[in-house]
Amino acid sequence: TPLYSSAASDVYKRQAGNGQWFGHVFTWTPTVGGLLNTPALINAQNFFDPTNYEGHVIYNSLSFDVNFTTTGGAPGTVNNGTSIDCGNSFAQNFSMRLLRTEDFAPGFYQFSIQGDDGIRFSVDGGTTWILSSWLEQQYSASLRSTNTLFPNGICLSGPTNLVVEYFQRPADARMTFTATPVSTINITDPVDASVCVGDNTSFSVGNITGLTAQWYISTDNGATFQLLQNGGIFSGASTGTLNANMVTANYDGAQFYCELSGNCGAPLQTEIATLS
């Protein structure tokens, strides 16, 4: 289900929390009585019908373990900020779309999901699901972790649009999401360099283990930047250290920055350094 139309009337069903989860709750009616254990059966369901929207709840912690079985059914008035009518609970056949904008410190992160029943997770606003266990299932068999494909973690930095989707059928109802920092990225911004014509110099971003580097250059005082390739006076254009050997006068005032990419998420861009 595409998240996310821009229609003003749909805003209340797609609003994301800034540093907190907004969990939008829907009810739905299964098309069959048996287990939803194949993609065809899943695709036949309408888990997020706007006409069945019930309201939202708020969860503050990034990681959560919500057991609706022990709390009397679906999200309700026990959750701070709920818009669900007092007393309403949905013991079966409900779904949730949880949206959160999280400002991640630059680093590598691991995520996992688990649920009874279907659960899936996205770091790009719902365009792709990096974790998915989107079937009717027991909680104990549903665990999915990014550690499988990304053992070194997923590179994230800055505001990131997280989405968790969940659907439930009788009888148990539980969903778990965990976010674990693996390591931080300590990028050293390149510093300005001043050299004589014919001398050598370099620009460095330090230890970038697990990242892919690409340098860019501007020769028009920063109005435009072009991807820099090895050749001429430059080498190391796709490494953490850009070398400028036997510098010529026509590069006086040239500006450089490095773009660093990880397994997913927006690339990191360093500050600009100038060659004089």
HELIX and SHEET records of a PDB file:
HELIX    1   1 ALA A    8  LYS A   13  5                                   6    
HELIX    2   2 PRO A   39  ASN A   43  1                                   5    
HELIX    3   3 PRO A   50  ASN A   52  5                                   3    
HELIX    4   4 TYR A  139  ALA A  141  5                                   3    
HELIX    5   5 ALA A  249  TYR A  251  5                                   3    
SHEET    1   A 4 GLY A  17  ASN A  18  0                                        
SHEET    2   A 4 PHE A  94  ASP A 116  1                                        
SHEET    3   A 4 TRP A  21  THR A  27 -1                                        
SHEET    4   A 4 TYR A  53  TYR A  59 -1                                        
SHEET    1   B 3 GLY A  17  ASN A  18  0                                        
SHEET    2   B 3 PHE A  94  ASP A 116  1                                        
SHEET    3   B 3 ARG A 144  SER A 145 -1                                        
SHEET    1   C 5 GLY A  17  ASN A  18  0                                        
SHEET    2   C 5 PHE A  94  ASP A 116  1                                        
SHEET    3   C 5 ILE A 154  GLN A 168 -1                                        
SHEET    4   C 5 ILE A 119  SER A 122 -1                                        
SHEET    5   C 5 LEU A 131  SER A 133 -1                                        
SHEET    1   D 4 GLY A  17  ASN A  18  0                                        
SHEET    2   D 4 PHE A  94  ASP A 116  1                                        
SHEET    3   D 4 ARG A 174  THR A 184 -1                                        
SHEET    4   D 4 PHE A  64  ASN A  67 -1                                        
SHEET    1   E 3 THR A 201  SER A 204  0                                        
SHEET    2   E 3 THR A 241  ALA A 244 -1                                        
SHEET    3   E 3 PHE A 234  SER A 235 -1                                        
SHEET    1   F 4 GLN A 226  LEU A 227  0                                        
SHEET    2   F 4 THR A 212  SER A 218 -1                                        
SHEET    3   F 4 GLN A 255  SER A 261 -1                                        
SHEET    4   F 4 LEU A 268  GLN A 269 -1                                        
SHEET    1   G 4 GLN A 226  LEU A 227  0                                        
SHEET    2   G 4 THR A 212  SER A 218 -1                                        
SHEET    3   G 4 GLN A 255  SER A 261 -1                                        
SHEET    4   G 4 ALA A 273  THR A 274 -1                                        
END                                                                             
